[in-house]
Amino acid sequence: MTTPLGSPLPEGGGTLYSPSPREGLGEGSLRTQDPLPNPLPRGEGTRLPRSAEPPRISIITPSYNQGRYLEATIRSVLAQEYPNLEYTIVDGGSTDDSVVIIRRYAKQLAGWTSQRDDGPAQAINRGFAQATGDILAWLNADDLYAPGALWAAAEAFVAHPEAALVYGEGWYIDEAGAPIEPCRFVRRRFDRRYLVNRDPILQPAAFWRRALWDATGPLDESLRWVFDWEWFIRAHARAPFLYLPRDMARYRIQPAALTRTGGLPRQLEHGRVTRRYGAWWHPNHVVQQTRRLDDAGRRATARLPRWLALLLRLPLALPRVTAEVLLRDMYMR
């Protein structure tokens, strides 16, 4: 079995996707099939064949007041038993027990800092500016790597020198670390139109070559919530991505997670990114703008009697309801 570019697939399978000039904004469907079934491993996973000189992997963990989850994150990285690992923690000046936890593992880290920053994007950029690895990735302070994730990424890059980024599957976990369900939004294949409307990549399950980071540039620090997705859009325009049909990460659902906060400002940030790389009429931008309109109506009528507020808000709410129904599964929630 070969990829569309004619390269053999790595052991266990995989799908190489390279952007094509023919895949313009008017081609491709935003509705794609569900990902492969993704069972949670019962044990430590299958040990993959280990090369004599594995490539150096630099992992950055940005953290701010995530002491409740940070130790589990650190242990999931160190438990990979990857011999050529450069692991750095960039803390934003936490006031909880994060620094105490970091110091407990300091001897096993390449380095760590604790100082104020302007958000996770800046912390990650600071970490990568000092990284020396051939392969880069970041793992948020509440997420986890699945057993064997680093080995799987490294071996995929060795087997596929043409792939600039690899990504796999993962599971949602709760605050206690118990599995909830697979991250079904991950896609094996997608075109640019899909990518600028919805994020099909599980960020903690993604790894990329240093050359791709250097060519694409750092994360956009002006973005608060979707800096990872925006970077994937830029990177995808430059080089092929490789999908790995295996479990790579755990994505924690907890109240302080960025994807659970922000409300309308987060949704509008989604829309701005879609308009920047797509068009104003793309589904994600349209839906987020109708949400802005609905919110304006809600605020404008907040002090009116309820019956009158509902009557006046109806014309402003209908576009949002209509867009969400008609464009279902075609926008970021």
C-alpha positions, 0 to 999 in steps of 0.5 A: 500500500502506498500514499498518494505521493507513492511513498510506502506507509509506515508499519501499522498504516498511515495516510499522507496528505499534501495540499494540492493546487487543485484543492481550492476554496471551491472544492472539497466537502466540509463533511467528512467521514468519522475517524477510525475506531480508537480504542483506549489501550489496556496496557502500556501499548506495543513497543515499537522497534527502536532505532540506534540514534532516534532524532532529538525531540523537544517538548514544551509544556506551558503552564499557569496555575495548573498544579492540579494536573501538572504532575500527571502531564510531566509523568506522561512525558517522562514515562515515554522512556525516549532517550533523546528527549529535551523537555522544558516547562515554561511557567507563567508565574503560577501562584499555586503549587506548580513550581513545587511540582516542577522542582520535584522533577527538575533533574529530569528536565532540560530546563524550566522557568517561572515568570509572567507572560502574555499567555500560552502562545508567548510561553510556547514561543519562548520555549521553542526559541531555546529548543534544539530538537529535530522534532518539536511539540508542545503538551499543555499542562493538563493534557497527557501523552499516550504510551509510546507517542514519542516513539511513534512520532519519531519512527514516522518521521524516519520512515517518511522524510517527506512528511513535515508534521505527523498527528494521531488520535486521542481521547477526551479525559475528565478532571480525574483522568478517566476516559470520556470518549474518542476525539472524533473531530480528528480527520485522516484527510482534509483540504484547505477549505475544511482546515480554515473552517474547522480544526481537524488536528488534535494538538497534543497528538501533533509533532513537526520538524524544526524546519517546518517551524522555522519556515512557518514562523512562531505562534501568533501571540495576538490570539488567545484561544486558537493560536494552534489552529492558526499555526496549523493552517499556515504550516499546512500550506507549506508541507505535507502532513501525515496522519497516524491511525494510533492513539497518541494523546489525552485531551483533558476536559476541565473548567479552566481549559482554553476551549471551555472558556472565552464565550463569544470572544473565543467564537469571534476569534474563530471567525477572524481566523477563517476570514483571514485564510478563507473568505467572509462567506465561509461557514465558520465566519458566517456563523460567528458573525450571526452570533455577534449579531445575536449577542448585540441584540441580547445586550441591547434589550437586557433591561427591557421587560422579558416579553418585549426583549424577546420580541425585539431580539427575534429578528437578530436571533433568527440568523444565528439559529438558521446558520447553525442549523443549515451549516451544522458540522461545518463550523467551530463551536 
